[in-house]
Amino acid sequence: MNETLQVIKNRRSTRKFKPEQIKEEELEAILEAGIYAPSAHNDQPWNFTVIQNKELMEELNVESKEKCKDFPDELIRKMANNERFNIFYGAPTVIIVSGRDNAIMPQVDCAAATENMLLAAESLDIGGCWNGFVSFLFNSEKGDEYKEKLNIPRGYTPYYGVALGYKKVRVFNAPARKGNVVQYIK
């Protein structure tokens, strides 16, 4: 099978990471993959904030969970109220993916960049997990404070986090795929 297709099929969300930091050249390759994502009108409206400071990641974890303690969705609410739950799963690196507000489709473009980074990480045998939980913090009354704290440029909205690190556990079996999702018109 083609190597790219194999990476796509092998990628799983990693939720248990080794404590050691990923290598700088690996991080740069992952970021470059994000930069090379497709975007509407080739606008490239993304901004990547790399966090490797444990205290700051823990602060983001606590503050994000605080914003969801009364969330309407039961699963999100349970996670937010679980003191042992860490939204970044103990990853040593987190990338916050933000999009320029005046772009045509910034959230879609940032999603493409996020997936490119996750596939690049998998190709390097680095675990990754797409994180939307942190967006609850950025969409709260403390959002602007944290955008400033993280040097996110004005006019950008943080959409996702990407937790990255060496895999502590390997998951091989993919969940069953839903059927009847393709229609052919010839």
C-alpha positions as CSV (number, residue, x, y, z in Angstrom):
1,M,0.0,0.0,0.0
2,N,1.1,3.6,-0.7
3,E,3.0,5.0,2.3
4,T,0.8,8.1,2.6
5,L,-2.4,6.0,2.6
6,Q,-0.9,3.8,5.2
7,V,-0.1,6.8,7.5
8,I,-3.7,8.0,7.1
9,K,-5.0,4.5,8.0
10,N,-2.6,4.1,11.0
11,R,-3.2,7.5,12.6
12,R,-5.0,7.3,15.9
13,S,-5.5,9.9,18.6
14,T,-2.8,9.5,21.3
15,R,-3.9,10.1,24.8
16,K,-0.9,8.8,26.7
17,F,2.4,10.4,26.1
18,K,6.0,9.9,27.3
19,P,7.3,12.9,29.3
20,E,10.3,13.6,27.1
21,Q,10.1,16.5,24.6
22,I,9.9,15.9,20.9
23,K,13.0,16.9,18.9
24,E,13.1,20.4,17.4
25,E,13.5,19.1,13.9
26,E,10.4,16.9,14.3
27,L,8.4,19.9,15.6
28,E,9.6,22.0,12.6
29,A,8.6,19.3,10.2
30,I,5.1,19.0,11.8
31,L,4.7,22.8,11.6
32,E,5.8,22.9,8.0
33,A,3.1,20.3,7.2
34,G,0.5,22.6,8.7
35,I,1.9,25.6,6.7
36,Y,1.5,23.5,3.5
37,A,-2.2,22.7,4.1
38,P,-4.7,23.8,1.4
39,S,-6.7,26.9,2.1
40,A,-9.5,28.9,0.4
41,H,-8.0,31.1,-2.3
42,N,-4.6,30.1,-1.0
43,D,-5.1,32.6,1.8
44,Q,-3.1,30.6,4.4
45,P,-4.9,32.4,7.3
46,W,-3.4,30.3,10.1
47,N,-1.2,31.1,13.0
48,F,0.5,28.4,15.2
49,T,1.4,29.0,18.8
50,V,3.7,26.4,20.2
51,I,3.6,25.8,23.9
52,Q,6.1,23.6,25.7
53,N,5.9,25.3,29.1
54,K,4.3,22.8,31.6
55,E,3.0,25.4,34.0
56,L,1.2,27.3,31.2
57,M,-0.2,24.1,29.8
58,E,-1.6,23.2,33.2
59,E,-3.1,26.7,33.6
60,L,-4.8,26.3,30.2
61,N,-6.0,22.9,31.3
62,V,-7.5,24.2,34.6
63,E,-9.0,27.3,33.1
64,S,-10.6,25.4,30.1
65,K,-12.2,22.9,32.4
66,E,-13.5,25.6,34.6
67,K,-15.4,27.1,31.7
68,C,-17.2,23.8,31.1
69,K,-18.2,22.7,34.6
70,D,-21.8,23.5,33.8
71,F,-21.7,22.8,30.0
72,P,-25.0,21.4,28.6
73,D,-23.3,18.4,27.0
74,E,-23.0,15.6,29.6
75,L,-19.7,14.2,28.4
76,I,-18.0,17.6,28.3
77,R,-19.4,18.4,31.7
78,K,-18.1,15.1,33.2
79,M,-14.6,15.7,31.7
80,A,-14.5,19.2,33.1
81,N,-15.4,18.1,36.6
82,N,-12.9,15.3,36.6
83,E,-9.8,16.6,38.5
84,R,-7.6,13.9,37.1
85,F,-8.5,14.7,33.5
86,N,-6.0,16.7,31.5
87,I,-7.3,18.2,28.3
88,F,-3.8,17.8,26.7
89,Y,-3.3,14.3,28.2
90,G,0.1,15.2,29.6
91,A,1.6,15.9,26.1
92,P,4.9,17.8,26.3
93,T,4.0,20.0,23.3
94,V,0.8,21.8,22.4
95,I,0.1,23.8,19.3
96,I,-2.8,26.3,19.3
97,V,-4.1,26.7,15.8
98,S,-5.7,30.1,15.2
99,G,-7.3,31.6,12.1
100,R,-7.4,35.1,10.8
101,D,-11.0,36.5,11.3
102,N,-11.3,38.2,8.0
103,A,-10.4,35.1,5.9
104,I,-12.9,33.5,3.7
105,M,-13.0,30.1,5.6
106,P,-10.6,30.3,8.5
107,Q,-12.0,27.5,10.6
108,V,-12.0,25.1,7.6
109,D,-8.5,26.2,6.6
110,C,-7.2,25.7,10.2
111,A,-8.9,22.2,10.3
112,A,-6.9,21.3,7.1
113,A,-3.7,22.5,8.7
114,T,-4.4,20.6,11.9
115,E,-5.0,17.4,10.0
116,N,-1.8,17.9,8.0
117,M,0.1,18.3,11.3
118,L,-1.4,15.2,12.8
119,L,-0.6,13.1,9.7
120,A,3.0,14.5,9.7
121,A,3.3,13.6,13.4
122,E,2.1,10.0,12.6
123,S,4.6,9.7,9.8
124,L,7.4,10.6,12.3
125,D,5.9,8.1,14.9
126,I,4.9,10.9,17.1
127,G,1.5,10.8,18.8
128,G,-1.0,13.5,18.4
129,C,-4.5,14.4,19.6
130,W,-6.8,17.0,18.0
131,N,-8.1,19.1,20.9
132,G,-11.2,21.3,20.8
133,F,-11.6,21.6,24.6
134,V,-9.2,24.5,24.8
135,S,-11.5,26.6,22.6
136,F,-14.0,26.8,25.4
137,L,-11.5,29.0,27.2
138,F,-10.8,31.2,24.2
139,N,-14.6,31.7,23.7
140,S,-15.1,32.8,27.3
141,E,-14.8,36.1,29.0
142,K,-11.1,35.2,29.7
143,G,-10.5,34.6,26.0
144,D,-8.9,37.9,25.2
145,E,-6.6,37.7,28.3
146,Y,-5.3,34.3,27.1
147,K,-4.9,35.4,23.5
148,E,-2.7,38.2,24.7
149,K,-0.8,35.9,27.1
150,L,-0.1,33.5,24.2
151,N,0.8,36.3,21.8
152,I,-2.0,35.3,19.4
153,P,-2.1,38.1,16.9
154,R,-5.1,40.6,17.0
155,G,-7.8,39.6,14.5
156,Y,-7.2,35.8,15.0
157,T,-9.4,33.3,16.7
158,P,-8.0,30.2,18.3
159,Y,-9.9,27.1,17.1
160,Y,-7.9,24.0,18.0
161,G,-5.1,22.6,20.0
162,V,-2.8,19.8,18.9
163,A,-1.2,17.7,21.7
164,L,2.0,16.2,20.5
165,G,4.5,13.8,22.1
166,Y,6.1,10.4,21.9
167,K,3.5,7.6,22.2
168,K,3.4,5.9,25.6
169,V,0.7,3.4,24.3
170,R,0.2,2.3,20.7
171,V,-3.3,1.8,19.4
172,F,-3.5,-0.4,16.3
173,N,-7.2,-1.2,15.7
174,A,-9.3,1.4,14.0
175,P,-12.9,1.7,15.0
176,A,-15.3,0.3,12.4
177,R,-16.0,2.7,9.6
178,K,-19.6,3.7,8.9
179,G,-21.0,2.3,5.7
180,N,-23.2,3.9,3.0
181,V,-21.3,7.2,3.0
182,V,-20.4,7.2,-0.7
183,Q,-22.7,7.7,-3.7
184,Y,-21.5,7.4,-7.2
185,I,-23.1,9.3,-10.1
186,K,-21.5,8.4,-13.4
